Amino acid sequence: MAPIVTLFAWAVPAFVAGSPVDHTWVTTYDNRQTAYPNDQAVAQAGQDYWYCWGGFHPTGGTPPNPTGFLGQQSGDLALARCYVRSNADSRQVPAARGTIFQYGVDGVCHQLANQVLWATAAPGQAALTVSNARGYMISTYIYGTYGLQTAAWAARIATCGGPAPPPAMATMGGMAMAGPPDDFEARARAVLAGQPDTLANLLALRVDTRRFAAQAWPGATPSAETLNARNQHLLDQAAAVLRPDEFEAIFGVAPGTKVELIDPTMVPPDQQR
């Protein structure tokens, strides 16, 4: 029987000073009790650290969340390791990227952390996500809960023997309503309760946004600067269909706020061409 462990999700501020976005990662240990200095120490202790397209952080902590703790839930360790390799830097080891093959193109740290946390899904138990991280609703608006490589992600789950995703995770476009609402849609529905037209407009725009974001880039892989500018434009389009208070309640930032989801230092050499 596969070992069942507790998976912990964490956050630190993203790479830009004063950023409204958090970087997220996952561990098998509580870093509030044991703070390992590096991944070698983690491995030697028989524990796991998933980089999730970020650096190594002994502990978490953000301005509104001193410990950076986002949640914990029991999960299947073998599945988590199969979905995404642990104790390996995503920039250097392709297996540590899950199906966020291209950073900033297929998703960012939030989506990769959620892929690890899919190991916490079980009958009667929804998978833990990093939904409490700052900037999460922005990234999931564009990239979804588990990234834009939906077919590859569904195939990875099947290969690893994990629980099948609901239809809305495995498809896009017209099938978006086939499964339960994801974190973004649930937030939008809560904020816009009683405003069906505004909700419908926002969700329709999101479908178009994700279709656009999922299109292959012509030529070379775009730079972090290009991706951040693209994402800012998509976010500004959402602001155009919402009142300022609605936008902030859903996305966690005021309309017009500069948001950079893509850390230029995380773009690996094999993506720089």
Secondary structure per residue as TSV (DSSP state, phi and psi in degrees):
chain	resnum	aa	ss	phi	psi
A	1	M	-	360.0	135.7
A	2	A	-	-65.1	141.5
A	3	P	-	-67.1	136.2
A	4	I	E	-100.5	125.5
A	5	V	E	-127.5	171.3
A	6	T	E	-94.8	126.4
A	7	L	E	-100.6	133.8
A	8	F	E	-113.6	138.1
A	9	A	E	-111.2	140.9
A	10	W	E	-135.5	164.9
A	11	A	E	-145.7	147.8
A	12	V	E	-135.7	161.1
A	13	P	E	-59.8	145.9
A	14	A	-	-66.6	-177.2
A	15	F	S	-70.1	-20.8
A	16	V	S	-94.6	132.1
A	17	A	T	-57.5	130.6
A	18	G	T	76.3	12.4
A	19	S	-	-63.7	141.5
A	20	P	S	-84.7	12.5
A	21	V	-	-118.7	142.9
A	22	D	E	-105.8	147.6
A	23	H	E	-87.9	142.5
A	24	T	E	-126.3	152.1
A	25	W	E	-154.1	176.8
A	26	V	E	-132.7	144.9
A	27	T	E	-137.4	167.9
A	28	T	S	-99.4	7.4
A	29	Y	S	-134.8	160.0
A	30	D	-	-92.1	105.4
A	31	N	T	-73.6	-4.1
A	32	R	T	-75.0	-19.9
A	33	Q	T	-104.8	-39.2
A	34	T	-	-133.3	115.0
A	35	A	-	-108.3	100.4
A	36	Y	-	-76.5	144.9
A	37	P	S	-77.5	-23.4
A	38	N	S	-161.4	174.6
A	39	D	H	-72.5	-22.3
A	40	Q	H	-64.7	-42.3
A	41	A	H	-66.2	-36.1
A	42	V	H	-61.8	-48.7
A	43	A	H	-64.3	-40.7
A	44	Q	H	-62.9	-28.5
A	45	A	T	-85.3	0.7
A	46	G	T	75.9	24.6
A	47	Q	-	-111.7	175.0
A	48	D	-	-129.0	140.8
A	49	Y	E	-132.6	123.8
A	50	W	E	-103.2	116.2
A	51	Y	-	-63.5	-39.0
A	52	C	S	56.3	51.9
A	53	W	S	56.7	50.1
A	54	G	S	-154.0	-178.5
A	55	G	-	-85.2	-175.9
A	56	F	-	-88.4	132.4
A	57	H	-	-127.6	114.7
A	58	P	S	-58.7	-36.9
A	59	T	S	-139.8	169.7
A	60	G	-	-104.1	-179.6
A	61	G	-	152.5	127.4
A	62	T	B	-132.8	165.9
A	63	P	T	-52.5	-44.9
A	64	P	T	-88.3	-5.3
A	65	N	B	-139.1	88.5
A	66	P	T	-55.5	-31.0
A	67	T	T	-95.7	-15.9
A	68	G	-	73.3	7.7
A	69	F	E	-71.0	126.6
A	70	L	E	-108.5	-17.5
A	71	G	E	151.8	166.0
A	72	Q	E	-146.8	151.5
A	73	Q	E	-164.1	148.1
A	74	S	E	-68.9	144.2
A	75	G	E	-154.5	168.8
A	76	D	E	-87.4	112.6
A	77	L	H	-63.9	-40.8
A	78	A	H	-61.9	-40.3
A	79	L	H	-66.2	-44.7
A	80	A	H	-58.1	-43.4
A	81	R	H	-69.0	-30.8
A	82	C	H	-73.7	-41.4
A	83	Y	H	-63.0	-45.3
A	84	V	S	-145.6	128.5
A	85	R	-	-67.9	136.3
A	86	S	S	-94.5	166.7
A	87	N	S	53.5	36.8
A	88	A	S	-146.1	135.4
A	89	D	-	-72.9	126.3
A	90	S	T	-60.5	-28.0
A	91	R	T	-69.3	-27.2
A	92	Q	T	-107.3	-25.5
A	93	V	-	-121.9	108.9
A	94	P	G	-55.1	-35.2
A	95	A	G	-65.2	-18.3
A	96	A	G	-87.0	9.9
A	97	R	G	-104.3	-2.5
A	98	G	T	55.5	-130.1
A	99	T	T	-110.1	19.8
A	100	I	-	-89.8	68.4
A	101	F	-	-61.6	-42.5
A	102	Q	S	-115.9	114.4
A	103	Y	B	-61.6	129.9
A	104	G	T	84.8	-19.7
A	105	V	T	-95.9	-50.6
A	106	D	T	-90.0	-18.7
A	107	G	B	160.3	-174.0
A	108	V	-	-131.9	-161.5
A	109	C	H	-59.9	-35.7
A	110	H	H	-60.2	-44.8
A	111	Q	H	-68.2	-38.1
A	112	L	H	-70.6	-39.6
A	113	A	H	-60.6	-40.5
A	114	N	H	-64.8	-33.0
A	115	Q	H	-64.0	-43.5
A	116	V	H	-58.5	-44.8
A	117	L	H	-73.5	-8.3
A	118	W	G	-62.2	-18.1
A	119	A	G	-66.8	-11.5
A	120	T	G	-91.2	-4.3
A	121	A	-	-72.0	136.2
A	122	A	B	-156.6	162.3
A	123	P	T	-53.1	124.1
A	124	G	T	78.5	4.4
A	125	Q	B	-135.3	112.0
A	126	A	-	-69.2	148.5
A	127	A	-	-66.8	142.1
A	128	L	-	-68.2	143.6
A	129	T	-	-130.3	172.3
A	130	V	-	-93.8	38.8
A	131	S	T	-64.1	-16.9
A	132	N	T	-85.6	-0.9
A	133	A	S	-75.8	145.5
A	134	R	T	-67.7	139.7
A	135	G	T	83.8	-2.2
A	136	Y	H	-63.7	-42.0
A	137	M	H	-67.6	-26.7
A	138	I	H	-69.7	-48.5
A	139	S	H	-68.0	-38.2
A	140	T	H	-74.4	-24.6
A	141	Y	H	-59.9	-39.6
A	142	I	H	-90.8	-48.0
A	143	Y	H	-101.0	-8.6
A	144	G	T	79.2	-178.4
A	145	T	T	-73.1	-36.0
A	146	Y	T	-122.5	15.6
A	147	G	-	98.2	168.7
A	148	L	S	-84.4	-13.2
A	149	Q	-	-84.7	65.8
A	150	T	H	-64.4	-41.5
A	151	A	H	-67.4	-42.3
A	152	A	H	-64.6	-37.9
A	153	W	H	-67.4	-43.2
A	154	A	H	-61.5	-38.6
A	155	A	H	-67.5	-38.5
A	156	R	H	-62.9	-43.7
A	157	I	H	-59.5	-45.1
A	158	A	H	-63.7	-42.6
A	159	T	H	-61.6	-39.1
A	160	C	H	-79.9	-13.2
A	161	G	T	82.8	24.7
A	162	G	-	-85.0	172.9
A	163	P	-	-66.2	136.8
A	164	A	-	-63.1	140.8
A	165	P	-	-73.6	153.9
A	166	P	-	-65.0	157.5
A	167	P	H	-53.4	-36.4
A	168	A	H	-65.2	-23.4
A	169	M	H	-79.3	-29.8
A	170	A	H	-93.0	-8.2
A	171	T	-	-136.9	173.6
A	172	M	-	-136.4	179.1
A	173	G	G	69.8	-124.5
A	174	G	G	-63.6	-20.7
A	175	M	G	-90.3	6.1
A	176	A	T	-60.0	-24.5
A	177	M	T	-96.2	4.9
A	178	A	S	-71.0	-27.6
A	179	G	S	-116.0	-173.7
A	180	P	-	-66.9	154.5
A	181	P	-	-60.5	142.6
A	182	D	-	-82.3	-177.2
A	183	D	H	-58.7	-41.7
A	184	F	H	-66.3	-48.2
A	185	E	H	-62.5	-37.9
A	186	A	H	-62.4	-41.9
A	187	R	H	-64.8	-44.9
A	188	A	H	-61.6	-41.7
A	189	R	H	-65.2	-36.9
A	190	A	H	-68.2	-43.5
A	191	V	H	-71.2	-38.6
A	192	L	T	-100.7	23.8
A	193	A	T	-57.7	131.3
A	194	G	T	86.5	1.3
A	195	Q	-	-125.7	68.2
A	196	P	H	-60.7	-34.6
A	197	D	H	-68.6	-45.0
A	198	T	H	-63.4	-42.7
A	199	L	H	-61.2	-46.1
A	200	A	H	-61.8	-40.8
A	201	N	H	-63.8	-42.4
A	202	L	H	-66.9	-44.8
A	203	L	H	-67.9	-35.2
A	204	A	H	-66.1	-40.5
A	205	L	H	-64.2	-36.9
A	206	R	H	-65.0	-40.6
A	207	V	H	-58.7	-46.0
A	208	D	H	-63.5	-39.1
A	209	T	H	-62.1	-45.9
A	210	R	H	-70.1	-35.9
A	211	R	H	-62.2	-43.9
A	212	F	H	-64.2	-45.6
A	213	A	H	-65.0	-28.4
A	214	A	H	-81.6	-10.4
A	215	Q	S	-66.1	143.7
A	216	A	-	-66.1	138.1
A	217	W	-	-78.7	133.5
A	218	P	S	-72.1	139.7
A	219	G	S	74.2	-143.1
A	220	A	S	-69.6	156.0
A	221	T	-	-60.6	134.0
A	222	P	-	-66.6	153.5
A	223	S	-	-75.7	166.1
A	224	A	H	-60.1	-38.4
A	225	E	H	-62.2	-43.1
A	226	T	H	-65.6	-43.3
A	227	L	H	-65.4	-41.2
A	228	N	H	-63.8	-39.3
A	229	A	H	-66.5	-41.5
A	230	R	H	-60.7	-46.6
A	231	N	H	-64.5	-37.9
A	232	Q	H	-62.2	-41.4
A	233	H	H	-62.5	-42.9
A	234	L	H	-65.0	-37.7
A	235	L	H	-67.7	-40.5
A	236	D	H	-64.4	-32.3
A	237	Q	H	-64.4	-38.4
A	238	A	H	-65.1	-36.5
A	239	A	H	-62.7	-27.0
A	240	A	T	-72.1	-18.0
A	241	V	T	-104.9	3.5
A	242	L	S	-127.2	153.8
A	243	R	-	-70.3	155.5
A	244	P	H	-54.8	-41.3
A	245	D	H	-68.8	-35.1
A	246	E	H	-66.7	-44.3
A	247	F	H	-59.5	-47.2
A	248	E	H	-66.8	-36.3
A	249	A	H	-66.7	-31.1
A	250	I	H	-85.9	-49.7
A	251	F	H	-92.9	-16.1
A	252	G	S	85.1	2.9
A	253	V	S	-137.4	159.5
A	254	A	-	-76.2	151.2
A	255	P	T	-55.6	139.8
A	256	G	T	88.0	-8.0
A	257	T	-	-62.4	133.9
A	258	K	-	-75.4	122.9
A	259	V	-	-124.4	125.4
A	260	E	-	-118.1	108.1
A	261	L	-	-84.7	-25.0
A	262	I	-	-101.4	120.7
A	263	D	-	-87.4	116.0
A	264	P	G	-58.0	-29.1
A	265	T	G	-74.9	-12.0
A	266	M	G	-92.4	-8.2
A	267	V	S	-71.8	115.6
A	268	P	-	-74.5	160.3
A	269	P	G	-55.5	-37.1
A	270	D	G	-74.4	-4.8
A	271	Q	G	-104.7	-5.9
A	272	Q	-	-100.1	91.8
A	273	R	-	-146.2	360.0
